[in-house]
């Protein structure tokens, strides 16, 4: 989470709150692996905003990753 916070320009605590919100909503799954956590995105979930609710997370990630 520290790496994400640095890259995005927000605090680590803000990242923790966002990940917690996404986990509670079913967008992210957390698997504990010893002292670490592994995170997985639920690619088949749809975006939350009514204007984009027809778009799946996986489709959006595909576009973003294609342009990296």
CHARMM internal coordinates of N, CA and C (Angstrom, degrees):
IC EDIT
DIST 1 N 1 CA 1.4444
DIST 1 CA 1 C 1.5310
ANGL 1 N 1 CA 1 C 110.29
DIST 1 C 2 N 1.3141
ANGL 1 CA 1 C 2 N 115.21
DIHE 1 N 1 CA 1 C 2 N -29.76
DIST 2 N 2 CA 1.4675
ANGL 1 C 2 N 2 CA 119.09
DIHE 1 CA 1 C 2 N 2 CA 178.11
DIST 2 CA 2 C 1.5330
ANGL 2 N 2 CA 2 C 109.99
DIHE 1 C 2 N 2 CA 2 C -62.36
DIST 2 C 3 N 1.3193
ANGL 2 CA 2 C 3 N 116.69
DIHE 2 N 2 CA 2 C 3 N -41.94
DIST 3 N 3 CA 1.4663
ANGL 2 C 3 N 3 CA 120.73
DIHE 2 CA 2 C 3 N 3 CA 179.80
DIST 3 CA 3 C 1.5274
ANGL 3 N 3 CA 3 C 111.42
DIHE 2 C 3 N 3 CA 3 C -63.07
DIST 3 C 4 N 1.3186
ANGL 3 CA 3 C 4 N 116.16
DIHE 3 N 3 CA 3 C 4 N -44.19
DIST 4 N 4 CA 1.4672
ANGL 3 C 4 N 4 CA 120.72
DIHE 3 CA 3 C 4 N 4 CA 179.01
DIST 4 CA 4 C 1.5204
ANGL 4 N 4 CA 4 C 110.07
DIHE 3 C 4 N 4 CA 4 C -62.29
DIST 4 C 5 N 1.3265
ANGL 4 CA 4 C 5 N 116.28
DIHE 4 N 4 CA 4 C 5 N -45.81
DIST 5 N 5 CA 1.4685
ANGL 4 C 5 N 5 CA 120.37
DIHE 4 CA 4 C 5 N 5 CA -179.66
DIST 5 CA 5 C 1.5191
ANGL 5 N 5 CA 5 C 110.87
DIHE 4 C 5 N 5 CA 5 C -57.46
DIST 5 C 6 N 1.3235
ANGL 5 CA 5 C 6 N 116.84
DIHE 5 N 5 CA 5 C 6 N -44.26
DIST 6 N 6 CA 1.4638
ANGL 5 C 6 N 6 CA 121.23
DIHE 5 CA 5 C 6 N 6 CA 179.96
DIST 6 CA 6 C 1.5156
ANGL 6 N 6 CA 6 C 112.51
DIHE 5 C 6 N 6 CA 6 C -64.73
DIST 6 C 7 N 1.3234
ANGL 6 CA 6 C 7 N 116.43
DIHE 6 N 6 CA 6 C 7 N -42.54
DIST 7 N 7 CA 1.4720
ANGL 6 C 7 N 7 CA 120.05
DIHE 6 CA 6 C 7 N 7 CA -178.39
DIST 7 CA 7 C 1.5178
ANGL 7 N 7 CA 7 C 112.33
DIHE 6 C 7 N 7 CA 7 C -69.72
DIST 7 C 8 N 1.3372
ANGL 7 CA 7 C 8 N 116.55
DIHE 7 N 7 CA 7 C 8 N -34.50
DIST 8 N 8 CA 1.4636
ANGL 7 C 8 N 8 CA 120.91
DIHE 7 CA 7 C 8 N 8 CA -176.51
DIST 8 CA 8 C 1.5242
ANGL 8 N 8 CA 8 C 111.54
DIHE 7 C 8 N 8 CA 8 C -88.33
DIST 8 C 9 N 1.3349
ANGL 8 CA 8 C 9 N 116.13
DIHE 8 N 8 CA 8 C 9 N -25.35
DIST 9 N 9 CA 1.4606
ANGL 8 C 9 N 9 CA 119.70
DIHE 8 CA 8 C 9 N 9 CA 179.48
DIST 9 CA 9 C 1.5190
ANGL 9 N 9 CA 9 C 113.80
DIHE 8 C 9 N 9 CA 9 C 88.22
DIST 9 C 10 N 1.3450
ANGL 9 CA 9 C 10 N 116.11
DIHE 9 N 9 CA 9 C 10 N 30.95
DIST 10 N 10 CA 1.4569
ANGL 9 C 10 N 10 CA 120.62
DIHE 9 CA 9 C 10 N 10 CA 175.73
DIST 10 CA 10 C 1.5262
ANGL 10 N 10 CA 10 C 107.90
DIHE 9 C 10 N 10 CA 10 C -126.62
DIST 10 C 11 N 1.3204
ANGL 10 CA 10 C 11 N 116.53
DIHE 10 N 10 CA 10 C 11 N 173.00
DIST 11 N 11 CA 1.4519
ANGL 10 C 11 N 11 CA 119.40
DIHE 10 CA 10 C 11 N 11 CA -178.57
DIST 11 CA 11 C 1.5320
ANGL 11 N 11 CA 11 C 111.06
DIHE 10 C 11 N 11 CA 11 C -75.96
DIST 11 C 12 N 1.3078
ANGL 11 CA 11 C 12 N 114.83
DIHE 11 N 11 CA 11 C 12 N 157.16
DIST 12 N 12 CA 1.4589
ANGL 11 C 12 N 12 CA 119.92
DIHE 11 CA 11 C 12 N 12 CA 177.56
DIST 12 CA 12 C 1.5332
ANGL 12 N 12 CA 12 C 110.35
DIHE 11 C 12 N 12 CA 12 C -62.07
DIST 12 C 13 N 1.3212
ANGL 12 CA 12 C 13 N 117.16
DIHE 12 N 12 CA 12 C 13 N -36.98
DIST 13 N 13 CA 1.4608
ANGL 12 C 13 N 13 CA 121.43
DIHE 12 CA 12 C 13 N 13 CA 178.29
DIST 13 CA 13 C 1.5328
ANGL 13 N 13 CA 13 C 110.77
DIHE 12 C 13 N 13 CA 13 C -63.48
DIST 13 C 14 N 1.3361
ANGL 13 CA 13 C 14 N 117.26
DIHE 13 N 13 CA 13 C 14 N -37.69
DIST 14 N 14 CA 1.4666
ANGL 13 C 14 N 14 CA 120.27
DIHE 13 CA 13 C 14 N 14 CA 177.50
DIST 14 CA 14 C 1.5263
ANGL 14 N 14 CA 14 C 110.17
DIHE 13 C 14 N 14 CA 14 C -64.08
DIST 14 C 15 N 1.3199
ANGL 14 CA 14 C 15 N 117.06
DIHE 14 N 14 CA 14 C 15 N -40.37
DIST 15 N 15 CA 1.4676
ANGL 14 C 15 N 15 CA 120.95
DIHE 14 CA 14 C 15 N 15 CA 177.41
DIST 15 CA 15 C 1.5212
ANGL 15 N 15 CA 15 C 109.39
DIHE 14 C 15 N 15 CA 15 C -62.63
DIST 15 C 16 N 1.3196
ANGL 15 CA 15 C 16 N 117.63
DIHE 15 N 15 CA 15 C 16 N -42.84
DIST 16 N 16 CA 1.4657
ANGL 15 C 16 N 16 CA 121.28
DIHE 15 CA 15 C 16 N 16 CA 179.07
DIST 16 CA 16 C 1.5328
ANGL 16 N 16 CA 16 C 111.16
DIHE 15 C 16 N 16 CA 16 C -59.71
DIST 16 C 17 N 1.3201
ANGL 16 CA 16 C 17 N 116.73
DIHE 16 N 16 CA 16 C 17 N -42.22
DIST 17 N 17 CA 1.4797
ANGL 16 C 17 N 17 CA 120.39
DIHE 16 CA 16 C 17 N 17 CA 179.16
DIST 17 CA 17 C 1.5282
ANGL 17 N 17 CA 17 C 110.87
DIHE 16 C 17 N 17 CA 17 C -65.42
DIST 17 C 18 N 1.3171
ANGL 17 CA 17 C 18 N 116.67
DIHE 17 N 17 CA 17 C 18 N -41.32
DIST 18 N 18 CA 1.4700
ANGL 17 C 18 N 18 CA 120.55
DIHE 17 CA 17 C 18 N 18 CA 179.85
DIST 18 CA 18 C 1.5213
ANGL 18 N 18 CA 18 C 110.39
DIHE 17 C 18 N 18 CA 18 C -64.63
DIST 18 C 19 N 1.3248
ANGL 18 CA 18 C 19 N 117.21
DIHE 18 N 18 CA 18 C 19 N -45.71
DIST 19 N 19 CA 1.4669
ANGL 18 C 19 N 19 CA 121.43
DIHE 18 CA 18 C 19 N 19 CA 179.76
DIST 19 CA 19 C 1.5287
ANGL 19 N 19 CA 19 C 110.04
DIHE 18 C 19 N 19 CA 19 C -63.67
DIST 19 C 20 N 1.3186
ANGL 19 CA 19 C 20 N 117.72
DIHE 19 N 19 CA 19 C 20 N -40.03
DIST 20 N 20 CA 1.4628
ANGL 19 C 20 N 20 CA 121.35
DIHE 19 CA 19 C 20 N 20 CA 177.13
DIST 20 CA 20 C 1.5260
ANGL 20 N 20 CA 20 C 110.70
DIHE 19 C 20 N 20 CA 20 C -61.34
DIST 20 C 21 N 1.3199
ANGL 20 CA 20 C 21 N 116.93
DIHE 20 N 20 CA 20 C 21 N -44.38
DIST 21 N 21 CA 1.4694
ANGL 20 C 21 N 21 CA 121.87
DIHE 20 CA 20 C 21 N 21 CA 178.77
DIST 21 CA 21 C 1.5300
ANGL 21 N 21 CA 21 C 110.31
DIHE 20 C 21 N 21 CA 21 C -61.83
DIST 21 C 22 N 1.3238
ANGL 21 CA 21 C 22 N 116.52
DIHE 21 N 21 CA 21 C 22 N -45.76
DIST 22 N 22 CA 1.4669
ANGL 21 C 22 N 22 CA 120.65
DIHE 21 CA 21 C 22 N 22 CA -179.62
DIST 22 CA 22 C 1.5245
ANGL 22 N 22 CA 22 C 111.72
DIHE 21 C 22 N 22 CA 22 C -66.60
DIST 22 C 23 N 1.3194
ANGL 22 CA 22 C 23 N 116.89
DIHE 22 N 22 CA 22 C 23 N -34.45
DIST 23 N 23 CA 1.4657
ANGL 22 C 23 N 23 CA 121.12
DIHE 22 CA 22 C 23 N 23 CA 177.58
DIST 23 CA 23 C 1.5237
ANGL 23 N 23 CA 23 C 110.43
DIHE 22 C 23 N 23 CA 23 C -67.36
DIST 23 C 24 N 1.3287
ANGL 23 CA 23 C 24 N 116.68
DIHE 23 N 23 CA 23 C 24 N -46.70
DIST 24 N 24 CA 1.4678
ANGL 23 C 24 N 24 CA 120.55
DIHE 23 CA 23 C 24 N 24 CA 179.21
DIST 24 CA 24 C 1.5234
ANGL 24 N 24 CA 24 C 111.75
DIHE 23 C 24 N 24 CA 24 C -62.15
DIST 24 C 25 N 1.3287
ANGL 24 CA 24 C 25 N 117.40
DIHE 24 N 24 CA 24 C 25 N -31.59
DIST 25 N 25 CA 1.4655
ANGL 24 C 25 N 25 CA 121.58
DIHE 24 CA 24 C 25 N 25 CA -179.60
DIST 25 CA 25 C 1.5315
ANGL 25 N 25 CA 25 C 112.40
DIHE 24 C 25 N 25 CA 25 C -85.10
DIST 25 C 26 N 1.3389
ANGL 25 CA 25 C 26 N 117.43
DIHE 25 N 25 CA 25 C 26 N -4.88
DIST 26 N 26 CA 1.4590
ANGL 25 C 26 N 26 CA 120.84
DIHE 25 CA 25 C 26 N 26 CA 177.86
DIST 26 CA 26 C 1.5165
ANGL 26 N 26 CA 26 C 115.16
DIHE 25 C 26 N 26 CA 26 C 87.31
DIST 26 C 27 N 1.3268
ANGL 26 CA 26 C 27 N 118.22
DIHE 26 N 26 CA 26 C 27 N 10.34
DIST 27 N 27 CA 1.4582
ANGL 26 C 27 N 27 CA 121.47
DIHE 26 CA 26 C 27 N 27 CA -179.89
DIST 27 CA 27 C 1.5232
ANGL 27 N 27 CA 27 C 112.26
DIHE 26 C 27 N 27 CA 27 C -84.18
DIST 27 C 28 N 1.3273
ANGL 27 CA 27 C 28 N 116.30
DIHE 27 N 27 CA 27 C 28 N -23.60
DIST 28 N 28 CA 1.4632
ANGL 27 C 28 N 28 CA 122.20
DIHE 27 CA 27 C 28 N 28 CA -179.29
DIST 28 CA 28 C 1.5248
ANGL 28 N 28 CA 28 C 107.91
DIHE 27 C 28 N 28 CA 28 C -132.78
DIST 28 C 29 N 1.3336
ANGL 28 CA 28 C 29 N 115.69
DIHE 28 N 28 CA 28 C 29 N 138.34
DIST 29 N 29 CA 1.4599
ANGL 28 C 29 N 29 CA 121.29
DIHE 28 CA 28 C 29 N 29 CA 174.36
DIST 29 CA 29 C 1.5251
ANGL 29 N 29 CA 29 C 107.87
DIHE 28 C 29 N 29 CA 29 C -109.81
DIST 29 C 30 N 1.3310
ANGL 29 CA 29 C 30 N 116.37
DIHE 29 N 29 CA 29 C 30 N 140.47
DIST 30 N 30 CA 1.4559
ANGL 29 C 30 N 30 CA 121.54
DIHE 29 CA 29 C 30 N 30 CA -179.58
DIST 30 CA 30 C 1.5242
ANGL 30 N 30 CA 30 C 108.32
DIHE 29 C 30 N 30 CA 30 C -115.02
DIST 30 C 31 N 1.3361
ANGL 30 CA 30 C 31 N 115.51
DIHE 30 N 30 CA 30 C 31 N 129.94
DIST 31 N 31 CA 1.4608
ANGL 30 C 31 N 31 CA 121.47
DIHE 30 CA 30 C 31 N 31 CA 176.45
DIST 31 CA 31 C 1.5229
ANGL 31 N 31 CA 31 C 107.47
DIHE 30 C 31 N 31 CA 31 C -120.99
DIST 31 C 32 N 1.3127
ANGL 31 CA 31 C 32 N 116.85
DIHE 31 N 31 CA 31 C 32 N 121.27
DIST 32 N 32 CA 1.4526
ANGL 31 C 32 N 32 CA 120.94
DIHE 31 CA 31 C 32 N 32 CA 179.35
DIST 32 CA 32 C 1.5252
ANGL 32 N 32 CA 32 C 109.01
DIHE 31 C 32 N 32 CA 32 C -77.76
DIST 32 C 33 N 1.3286
ANGL 32 CA 32 C 33 N 115.54
DIHE 32 N 32 CA 32 C 33 N 130.95
DIST 33 N 33 CA 1.4649
ANGL 32 C 33 N 33 CA 122.08
DIHE 32 CA 32 C 33 N 33 CA 178.69
DIST 33 CA 33 C 1.5303
ANGL 33 N 33 CA 33 C 107.28
DIHE 32 C 33 N 33 CA 33 C -128.97
DIST 33 C 34 N 1.3285
ANGL 33 CA 33 C 34 N 115.66
DIHE 33 N 33 CA 33 C 34 N 87.13
DIST 34 N 34 CA 1.4596
ANGL 33 C 34 N 34 CA 119.80
DIHE 33 CA 33 C 34 N 34 CA -175.55
DIST 34 CA 34 C 1.5159
ANGL 34 N 34 CA 34 C 109.63
DIHE 33 C 34 N 34 CA 34 C 67.82
DIST 34 C 35 N 1.3296
ANGL 34 CA 34 C 35 N 115.70
DIHE 34 N 34 CA 34 C 35 N -123.16
DIST 35 N 35 CA 1.4648
ANGL 34 C 35 N 35 CA 120.38
DIHE 34 CA 34 C 35 N 35 CA 179.60
DIST 35 CA 35 C 1.5244
ANGL 35 N 35 CA 35 C 112.17
DIHE 34 C 35 N 35 CA 35 C -89.59
DIST 35 C 36 N 1.3041
ANGL 35 CA 35 C 36 N 117.30
DIHE 35 N 35 CA 35 C 36 N -2.32
DIST 36 N 36 CA 1.4660
ANGL 35 C 36 N 36 CA 121.63
DIHE 35 CA 35 C 36 N 36 CA -177.95
DIST 36 CA 36 C 1.5246
ANGL 36 N 36 CA 36 C 110.77
DIHE 35 C 36 N 36 CA 36 C -111.00
DIST 36 C 37 N 1.3002
ANGL 36 CA 36 C 37 N 115.22
DIHE 36 N 36 CA 36 C 37 N 165.07
DIST 37 N 37 CA 1.4650
ANGL 36 C 37 N 37 CA 121.87
DIHE 36 CA 36 C 37 N 37 CA 174.54
DIST 37 CA 37 C 1.5176
ANGL 37 N 37 CA 37 C 109.13
DIHE 36 C 37 N 37 CA 37 C -118.00
DIST 37 C 38 N 1.3053
ANGL 37 CA 37 C 38 N 114.73
DIHE 37 N 37 CA 37 C 38 N 146.44
DIST 38 N 38 CA 1.4620
ANGL 37 C 38 N 38 CA 121.28
DIHE 37 CA 37 C 38 N 38 CA 173.44
DIST 38 CA 38 C 1.5235
ANGL 38 N 38 CA 38 C 106.42
DIHE 37 C 38 N 38 CA 38 C -115.11
DIST 38 C 39 N 1.3302
ANGL 38 CA 38 C 39 N 116.46
DIHE 38 N 38 CA 38 C 39 N 132.79
DIST 39 N 39 CA 1.4602
ANGL 38 C 39 N 39 CA 121.99
DIHE 38 CA 38 C 39 N 39 CA -176.35
DIST 39 CA 39 C 1.5165
ANGL 39 N 39 CA 39 C 109.73
DIHE 38 C 39 N 39 CA 39 C -112.59
DIST 39 C 40 N 1.3249
ANGL 39 CA 39 C 40 N 116.18
DIHE 39 N 39 CA 39 C 40 N 139.11
DIST 40 N 40 CA 1.4578
ANGL 39 C 40 N 40 CA 121.53
DIHE 39 CA 39 C 40 N 40 CA 177.24
DIST 40 CA 40 C 1.5232
ANGL 40 N 40 CA 40 C 108.69
DIHE 39 C 40 N 40 CA 40 C -131.28
DIST 40 C 41 N 1.3152
ANGL 40 CA 40 C 41 N 116.16
DIHE 40 N 40 CA 40 C 41 N 136.10
DIST 41 N 41 CA 1.4633
ANGL 40 C 41 N 41 CA 121.99
DIHE 40 CA 40 C 41 N 41 CA 179.40
DIST 41 CA 41 C 1.5232
ANGL 41 N 41 CA 41 C 109.28
DIHE 40 C 41 N 41 CA 41 C -87.63
DIST 41 C 42 N 1.3122
ANGL 41 CA 41 C 42 N 116.67
DIHE 41 N 41 CA 41 C 42 N 136.81
DIST 42 N 42 CA 1.4695
ANGL 41 C 42 N 42 CA 122.31
DIHE 41 CA 41 C 42 N 42 CA 176.49
DIST 42 CA 42 C 1.5276
ANGL 42 N 42 CA 42 C 107.84
DIHE 41 C 42 N 42 CA 42 C -84.06
DIST 42 C 43 N 1.3161
ANGL 42 CA 42 C 43 N 115.75
DIHE 42 N 42 CA 42 C 43 N 91.13
DIST 43 N 43 CA 1.4625
ANGL 42 C 43 N 43 CA 122.25
DIHE 42 CA 42 C 43 N 43 CA -171.64
DIST 43 CA 43 C 1.5278
ANGL 43 N 43 CA 43 C 114.03
DIHE 42 C 43 N 43 CA 43 C -64.17
DIST 43 C 44 N 1.3181
ANGL 43 CA 43 C 44 N 117.61
DIHE 43 N 43 CA 43 C 44 N -23.13
DIST 44 N 44 CA 1.4740
ANGL 43 C 44 N 44 CA 119.91
DIHE 43 CA 43 C 44 N 44 CA -177.75
DIST 44 CA 44 C 1.5257
ANGL 44 N 44 CA 44 C 113.61
DIHE 43 C 44 N 44 CA 44 C -87.31
DIST 44 C 45 N 1.3345
ANGL 44 CA 44 C 45 N 116.64
DIHE 44 N 44 CA 44 C 45 N -7.71
DIST 45 N 45 CA 1.4714
ANGL 44 C 45 N 45 CA 119.43
DIHE 44 CA 44 C 45 N 45 CA 176.74
DIST 45 CA 45 C 1.5271
ANGL 45 N 45 CA 45 C 109.20
DIHE 44 C 45 N 45 CA 45 C -69.25
DIST 45 C 46 N 1.3053
ANGL 45 CA 45 C 46 N 116.04
DIHE 45 N 45 CA 45 C 46 N 153.24
DIST 46 N 46 CA 1.4619
ANGL 45 C 46 N 46 CA 121.65
DIHE 45 CA 45 C 46 N 46 CA 179.05
DIST 46 CA 46 C 1.5268
ANGL 46 N 46 CA 46 C 110.45
DIHE 45 C 46 N 46 CA 46 C -97.72
DIST 46 C 47 N 1.3208
ANGL 46 CA 46 C 47 N 115.62
DIHE 46 N 46 CA 46 C 47 N 153.80
DIST 47 N 47 CA 1.4547
ANGL 46 C 47 N 47 CA 120.43
DIHE 46 CA 46 C 47 N 47 CA 175.97
DIST 47 CA 47 C 1.5242
ANGL 47 N 47 CA 47 C 109.21
DIHE 46 C 47 N 47 CA 47 C -59.84
DIST 47 C 48 N 1.3311
ANGL 47 CA 47 C 48 N 116.45
DIHE 47 N 47 CA 47 C 48 N 153.99
DIST 48 N 48 CA 1.4664
ANGL 47 C 48 N 48 CA 120.33
DIHE 47 CA 47 C 48 N 48 CA -173.79
DIST 48 CA 48 C 1.5190
ANGL 48 N 48 CA 48 C 114.35
DIHE 47 C 48 N 48 CA 48 C -84.52
DIST 48 C 49 N 1.2975
ANGL 48 CA 48 C 49 N 118.13
DIHE 48 N 48 CA 48 C 49 N -31.32
DIST 49 N 49 CA 1.4690
ANGL 48 C 49 N 49 CA 120.43
DIHE 48 CA 48 C 49 N 49 CA -174.61
DIST 49 CA 49 C 1.5269
ANGL 49 N 49 CA 49 C 109.44
DIHE 48 C 49 N 49 CA 49 C -68.94
DIST 49 C 50 N 1.3311
ANGL 49 CA 49 C 50 N 117.49
DIHE 49 N 49 CA 49 C 50 N 135.07
DIST 50 N 50 CA 1.4654
ANGL 49 C 50 N 50 CA 120.75
DIHE 49 CA 49 C 50 N 50 CA -177.69
DIST 50 CA 50 C 1.5356
ANGL 50 N 50 CA 50 C 114.72
DIHE 49 C 50 N 50 CA 50 C -54.26
DIST 50 C 51 N 1.3150
ANGL 50 CA 50 C 51 N 117.90
DIHE 50 N 50 CA 50 C 51 N -32.18
DIST 51 N 51 CA 1.4702
ANGL 50 C 51 N 51 CA 120.53
DIHE 50 CA 50 C 51 N 51 CA -179.45
DIST 51 CA 51 C 1.5273
ANGL 51 N 51 CA 51 C 111.01
DIHE 50 C 51 N 51 CA 51 C -69.90
DIST 51 C 52 N 1.3486
ANGL 51 CA 51 C 52 N 117.30
DIHE 51 N 51 CA 51 C 52 N -32.27
DIST 52 N 52 CA 1.4631
ANGL 51 C 52 N 52 CA 121.23
DIHE 51 CA 51 C 52 N 52 CA -177.15
DIST 52 CA 52 C 1.5231
ANGL 52 N 52 CA 52 C 113.55
DIHE 51 C 52 N 52 CA 52 C -111.39
DIST 52 C 53 N 1.3240
ANGL 52 CA 52 C 53 N 118.15
DIHE 52 N 52 CA 52 C 53 N 12.60
DIST 53 N 53 CA 1.4634
ANGL 52 C 53 N 53 CA 119.77
DIHE 52 CA 52 C 53 N 53 CA -173.81
DIST 53 CA 53 C 1.5346
ANGL 53 N 53 CA 53 C 113.76
DIHE 52 C 53 N 53 CA 53 C -65.56
DIST 53 C 54 N 1.3020
ANGL 53 CA 53 C 54 N 118.09
DIHE 53 N 53 CA 53 C 54 N -11.00
DIST 54 N 54 CA 1.4633
ANGL 53 C 54 N 54 CA 120.99
DIHE 53 CA 53 C 54 N 54 CA 177.25
DIST 54 CA 54 C 1.5342
ANGL 54 N 54 CA 54 C 111.99
DIHE 53 C 54 N 54 CA 54 C -84.35
DIST 54 C 55 N 1.3378
ANGL 54 CA 54 C 55 N 117.46
DIHE 54 N 54 CA 54 C 55 N -9.11
DIST 55 N 55 CA 1.4686
ANGL 54 C 55 N 55 CA 122.43
DIHE 54 CA 54 C 55 N 55 CA -176.63
DIST 55 CA 55 C 1.5282
ANGL 55 N 55 CA 55 C 109.70
DIHE 54 C 55 N 55 CA 55 C -94.88
DIST 55 C 56 N 1.3349
ANGL 55 CA 55 C 56 N 115.78
DIHE 55 N 55 CA 55 C 56 N 130.41
DIST 56 N 56 CA 1.4612
ANGL 55 C 56 N 56 CA 119.99
DIHE 55 CA 55 C 56 N 56 CA 175.93
DIST 56 CA 56 C 1.5266
ANGL 56 N 56 CA 56 C 110.11
DIHE 55 C 56 N 56 CA 56 C -83.68
DIST 56 C 57 N 1.3311
ANGL 56 CA 56 C 57 N 115.76
DIHE 56 N 56 CA 56 C 57 N 149.50
DIST 57 N 57 CA 1.4610
ANGL 56 C 57 N 57 CA 121.62
DIHE 56 CA 56 C 57 N 57 CA 179.52
DIST 57 CA 57 C 1.5328
ANGL 57 N 57 CA 57 C 110.58
DIHE 56 C 57 N 57 CA 57 C -56.07
DIST 57 C 58 N 1.3106
ANGL 57 CA 57 C 58 N 117.06
DIHE 57 N 57 CA 57 C 58 N -42.17
DIST 58 N 58 CA 1.4690
ANGL 57 C 58 N 58 CA 121.08
DIHE 57 CA 57 C 58 N 58 CA -179.21
DIST 58 CA 58 C 1.5168
ANGL 58 N 58 CA 58 C 112.46
DIHE 57 C 58 N 58 CA 58 C -60.41
DIST 58 C 59 N 1.3355
ANGL 58 CA 58 C 59 N 117.47
DIHE 58 N 58 CA 58 C 59 N -37.23
DIST 59 N 59 CA 1.4612
ANGL 58 C 59 N 59 CA 120.66
DIHE 58 CA 58 C 59 N 59 CA 178.09
DIST 59 CA 59 C 1.5246
ANGL 59 N 59 CA 59 C 110.83
DIHE 58 C 59 N 59 CA 59 C -64.60
DIST 59 C 60 N 1.3245
ANGL 59 CA 59 C 60 N 116.38
DIHE 59 N 59 CA 59 C 60 N -43.32
DIST 60 N 60 CA 1.4559
ANGL 59 C 60 N 60 CA 121.21
DIHE 59 CA 59 C 60 N 60 CA 178.98
DIST 60 CA 60 C 1.5281
ANGL 60 N 60 CA 60 C 110.97
DIHE 59 C 60 N 60 CA 60 C -64.95
DIST 60 C 61 N 1.3200
ANGL 60 CA 60 C 61 N 116.67
DIHE 60 N 60 CA 60 C 61 N -44.62
DIST 61 N 61 CA 1.4647
ANGL 60 C 61 N 61 CA 120.20
DIHE 60 CA 60 C 61 N 61 CA 178.19
DIST 61 CA 61 C 1.5246
ANGL 61 N 61 CA 61 C 111.33
DIHE 60 C 61 N 61 CA 61 C -62.52
DIST 61 C 62 N 1.3280
ANGL 61 CA 61 C 62 N 117.22
DIHE 61 N 61 CA 61 C 62 N -36.89
DIST 62 N 62 CA 1.4593
ANGL 61 C 62 N 62 CA 120.58
DIHE 61 CA 61 C 62 N 62 CA 177.73
DIST 62 CA 62 C 1.5332
ANGL 62 N 62 CA 62 C 111.56
DIHE 61 C 62 N 62 CA 62 C -60.55
DIST 62 C 63 N 1.3093
ANGL 62 CA 62 C 63 N 116.71
DIHE 62 N 62 CA 62 C 63 N -41.11
DIST 63 N 63 CA 1.4640
ANGL 62 C 63 N 63 CA 120.87
DIHE 62 CA 62 C 63 N 63 CA 178.41
DIST 63 CA 63 C 1.5173
ANGL 63 N 63 CA 63 C 110.50
DIHE 62 C 63 N 63 CA 63 C -66.48
DIST 63 C 64 N 1.3261
ANGL 63 CA 63 C 64 N 116.78
DIHE 63 N 63 CA 63 C 64 N -45.80
DIST 64 N 64 CA 1.4664
ANGL 63 C 64 N 64 CA 121.20
DIHE 63 CA 63 C 64 N 64 CA -178.33
DIST 64 CA 64 C 1.5301
ANGL 64 N 64 CA 64 C 110.75
DIHE 63 C 64 N 64 CA 64 C -63.75
DIST 64 C 65 N 1.3192
ANGL 64 CA 64 C 65 N 116.92
DIHE 64 N 64 CA 64 C 65 N -46.87
DIST 65 N 65 CA 1.4638
ANGL 64 C 65 N 65 CA 119.87
DIHE 64 CA 64 C 65 N 65 CA -177.14
DIST 65 CA 65 C 1.5176
ANGL 65 N 65 CA 65 C 112.43
DIHE 64 C 65 N 65 CA 65 C -68.80
DIST 65 C 66 N 1.3146
ANGL 65 CA 65 C 66 N 117.73
DIHE 65 N 65 CA 65 C 66 N -27.83
DIST 66 N 66 CA 1.4537
ANGL 65 C 66 N 66 CA 121.97
DIHE 65 CA 65 C 66 N 66 CA 178.72
DIST 66 CA 66 C 1.5358
ANGL 66 N 66 CA 66 C 110.72
DIHE 65 C 66 N 66 CA 66 C -65.78
DIST 66 C 67 N 1.3276
ANGL 66 CA 66 C 67 N 117.40
DIHE 66 N 66 CA 66 C 67 N -28.39
DIST 67 N 67 CA 1.4655
ANGL 66 C 67 N 67 CA 122.13
DIHE 66 CA 66 C 67 N 67 CA -175.52
DIST 67 CA 67 C 1.5339
ANGL 67 N 67 CA 67 C 113.22
DIHE 66 C 67 N 67 CA 67 C -98.97
DIST 67 C 68 N 1.3077
ANGL 67 CA 67 C 68 N 117.91
DIHE 67 N 67 CA 67 C 68 N 9.63
DIST 68 N 68 CA 1.4737
ANGL 67 C 68 N 68 CA 119.31
DIHE 67 CA 67 C 68 N 68 CA 178.58
DIST 68 CA 68 C 1.4901
ANGL 68 N 68 CA 68 C 111.72
DIHE 67 C 68 N 68 CA 68 C -82.77
END
COOR INIT
IC SEED 1 N 1 CA 1 C
IC BUILD
